[in-house]
Amino acid sequence: MTEKIYHITAQASWSAAQEQGVYTAPSLETEGFIHCSKAEQVLRVANAFYRARPDLVLLEIDPAALRSEIRWEAGTDKPDELFPHLYGPLNLEAVVRVLDFPPAPDGLFYRFPS
């Protein structure tokens, strides 16, 4: 069984992807890939980049179902830690679960959604 990877996005972006039949993130245009995380990286990423955002969902992705290439590459704050980067659009059938991902009242993320 392949370890799942995760992507944080706004509910509105996910809804738009469902209408369009494919998901793309702004980073695909600006950096050439969609940022993803392993389960143990999700909370740290959420707190670093999405603090106090109440409109988020967490996409659980099956890497074996992806059509675009995935590369494991170093992050910016810890060069020895690898993150999954998706080099192309995310095909919707690779998303196995969509989890609501609200922050705690103080704006931080403490719990991985279930």
C-alpha positions as CSV (number, residue, x, y, z in Angstrom):
1,M,0.0,0.0,0.0
2,T,1.3,3.4,-1.0
3,E,1.7,6.1,1.7
4,K,-0.8,8.9,1.1
5,I,0.3,12.4,0.6
6,Y,-1.6,15.6,1.4
7,H,-2.3,19.1,0.0
8,I,-3.8,22.0,1.8
9,T,-6.1,24.3,-0.2
10,A,-9.1,26.6,0.1
11,Q,-12.5,25.0,-0.1
12,A,-13.3,27.4,-3.0
13,S,-10.3,26.2,-5.0
14,W,-11.3,22.5,-4.4
15,S,-14.9,23.4,-5.5
16,A,-13.6,25.0,-8.7
17,A,-11.4,22.0,-9.4
18,Q,-14.5,19.7,-9.2
19,E,-16.2,21.9,-11.8
20,Q,-13.2,22.0,-14.1
21,G,-12.3,18.3,-13.7
22,V,-8.7,19.0,-12.6
23,Y,-7.0,20.8,-9.7
24,T,-4.1,23.2,-10.2
25,A,-2.6,25.4,-7.5
26,P,-1.0,28.9,-8.0
27,S,2.4,27.3,-7.3
28,L,2.1,25.2,-10.4
29,E,2.2,28.4,-12.4
30,T,4.8,30.2,-10.3
31,E,7.1,27.4,-9.2
32,G,6.3,24.6,-11.6
33,F,4.8,22.2,-9.1
34,I,2.1,21.7,-6.5
35,H,3.3,21.5,-2.9
36,C,2.3,18.4,-1.0
37,S,3.3,16.9,2.4
38,K,3.6,13.7,4.2
39,A,1.1,13.2,7.1
40,E,3.7,14.2,9.7
41,Q,4.5,17.4,7.9
42,V,0.9,18.7,7.5
43,L,0.5,20.6,10.8
44,R,3.9,22.3,10.5
45,V,3.1,23.4,7.0
46,A,-0.4,24.6,8.0
47,N,1.0,26.7,10.8
48,A,3.7,28.2,8.7
49,F,1.6,29.2,5.7
50,Y,-2.1,29.0,6.5
51,R,-2.4,30.3,10.1
52,A,-6.0,31.5,11.0
53,R,-7.4,30.5,7.6
54,P,-10.9,29.1,8.3
55,D,-11.7,28.1,4.7
56,L,-9.3,25.2,4.3
57,V,-9.6,21.5,3.3
58,L,-6.9,18.9,3.3
59,L,-6.8,16.7,0.2
60,E,-5.6,13.1,0.9
61,I,-3.9,11.8,-2.3
62,D,-3.0,8.3,-3.5
63,P,0.3,8.7,-5.2
64,A,-0.2,5.5,-7.2
65,A,-3.3,7.1,-8.9
66,L,-1.5,10.3,-10.0
67,R,-1.0,11.1,-13.6
68,S,1.6,13.8,-13.1
69,E,5.1,13.2,-11.9
70,I,5.8,13.3,-8.2
71,R,9.3,14.2,-7.0
72,W,10.6,14.1,-3.5
73,E,12.6,17.3,-2.9
74,A,14.2,19.3,-0.1
75,G,12.1,21.9,1.7
76,T,13.4,25.4,2.3
77,D,13.7,25.4,6.1
78,K,15.2,21.9,6.4
79,P,17.2,20.9,3.4
80,D,17.5,17.3,4.6
81,E,13.7,16.8,4.8
82,L,12.0,15.8,1.6
83,F,8.5,16.9,0.5
84,P,6.4,15.5,-2.3
85,H,6.1,17.9,-5.2
86,L,3.6,17.3,-8.0
87,Y,4.9,18.4,-11.4
88,G,1.6,18.9,-13.2
89,P,-2.1,19.1,-12.4
90,L,-3.7,16.9,-9.8
91,N,-6.2,14.5,-11.4
92,L,-9.3,14.3,-9.2
93,E,-9.5,10.5,-9.0
94,A,-6.2,10.5,-7.1
95,V,-7.9,12.4,-4.2
96,V,-9.3,9.7,-1.9
97,R,-10.6,12.0,0.9
98,V,-11.3,15.6,1.4
99,L,-11.1,16.7,5.1
100,D,-12.3,19.9,6.6
101,F,-9.3,21.6,8.1
102,P,-10.2,24.5,10.4
103,P,-7.7,26.0,12.8
104,A,-8.2,26.2,16.5
105,P,-9.7,29.4,18.0
106,D,-6.1,30.8,18.4
107,G,-5.5,30.4,14.6
108,L,-3.1,27.5,15.0
109,F,-3.4,23.9,13.8
110,Y,-2.9,21.2,16.5
111,R,-4.8,18.2,15.2
112,F,-4.6,16.3,12.0
113,P,-8.2,16.1,10.7
114,S,-10.0,12.8,10.6
